[in-house]
């Protein structure tokens, strides 16, 4: 770990020199130079198109601002962000989470309070109220793309039809599919669980909410509940059973994030579970003209659902939801750069970019001025876009996302025990005790 951090800090130092040199050159041409840390998976559909549609477009309309952009994804992004924070050298503008993976940025007040700028420019009320509410640090650290439901269950209806099956309404319906599908070499549910956050955020948070309700985090914080209580053990038991019953294969723990989407589209599984943001992965890549599902297949063979009912659940048709990711400005930004940085953030969360993100399936807008139905009609958008909009309407209760409400000292233990349950290395009681121990250690501080 020390060696890794040493290498990382050297890399940051090199980047800083490059940024400094670029800034000097830009100063000579009277441009304001901004360093930007961008979150992007270049293997995803429309990622290359994003560079042209978003970043090159900004350069065209704002020639007075020079962007020095660093593109990273998944763990490398988060590791680099933490390293920048530790060094006290955050980029001027950066992608961020409202809590969870960006906890350090918020709690250490490393981000600029964007509510002051939104109110100054008369924009505060143009965004959904949930998206402008104070975040983990008690202020608006990042301006979100929208709300995110973290557990979307994609259905390959062709696989179900071909095997005489119907969309499941209960856990037992899923379990009954195992022998039917496995006999043909088809998995029931595909997930990409090599990274610990996936099971926790994209399924277990939903399950926890089904047994704990929408206020389980509040009851924990108030000292009314513990992680060794029945509500949490029941949630862990569901995960244990998912593996034991063969609904989710244990080999999913070795599948890297995003890799299972192609197998699902190819009919190798009946269901695929990910966050709502994965919708765009199955749509047309505008830069290549290729798609995992054609528009016709999206219309006829793909549907979206919430995880089916669980025995003993206290809420029904719920999903885990959180204010989405978005753009932030470093609290230590040089005063002469602030207006340029705010110009960039307003653009990245403005109508042009949010509408473009809607057309690609990347996110539903936080701007209330965007008419989603009108955009879908005018742009003849793919069926998954409208299906996604309908799916949001079927979520009856929104419950907390674990890594959105708990400290890393606790949710990282949850990530670990979920993997250990999946591997058959720990029991539900042992896992609950480990999480409870981490929780009490955290609140004791």
Number of C-alpha atoms within 10 A of each C-alpha: 6 7 8 9 13 12 12 16 17 12 13 17 15 12 14 15 12 13 19 14 12 17 20 15 13 18 13 8 10 12 18 20 23 24 22 21 23 18 19 18 15 15 10 14 24 25 17 17 17 20 14 14 15 16 16 14 13 20 14 10 9 14 11 15 21 20 24 16 16 15 13 17 12 12 11 12 18 16 14 19 24 18 18 17 17 12 12 11 17 25 25 23 27 23 22 28 24 28 26 19 19 21 23 20 25 24 16 10 18 21 26 22 22 22 19 12 15 18 11 10 9 9 13 18 13 14 22 17 12 14 24 22 15 15 19 21 19 12 19 22 33 30 30 27 25 23 19 20 25 27 30 26 22 26 23 25 22 16 24 19 12 8 14 10 18 13 17 17 14 13 16 13 15 21 18 15 21 18 15 16 19 14 9 10 11 19 25 25 23 27 28 22 25 16 18 20 22 22 24 27 24 26 24 25 23 30 28 27 29 29 22 23 21 20 13 21 19 13 13 13 13 9 10 9 17 20 19 19 12 14 22 21 19 21 22 24 14 18 22 21 15 19 18 15 14 18 23 23 17 18 15 18 21 12 16 14 19 16 12 21 23 14 16 25 23 14 16 21 24 26 28 22 27 26 19 25 17 20 20 23 21 23 27 20 19 15 13 11 10 13 16 20 19 16 18 11 16 20 14 13 18 22 19 22 22 20 23 17 19 18 12 10 17 14 19 18 16 24 31 28 25 24 23 24 22 21 24 30 27 22 18 16 19 10 8 9 14 20 13 21 25 18 13 22 21 17 15 19 21 18 17 13 21 22 22 17 19 19 21 26 25 22 24 24 26 25 23 14 13 19 11 18 12 10 15 17 11 9 9 10 18 20 19 23 24 15 17 18 13 12 17 17 8 13 17 12 16 20 25 26 28 28 22 22 17 19 19 20 13 21 23 19 19 26 22 18 24 25 23 17 22 25 14 13 12 15 16 22 12 15 23 21 17 18 24 19 16 20 20 13 12 14 11 7 5
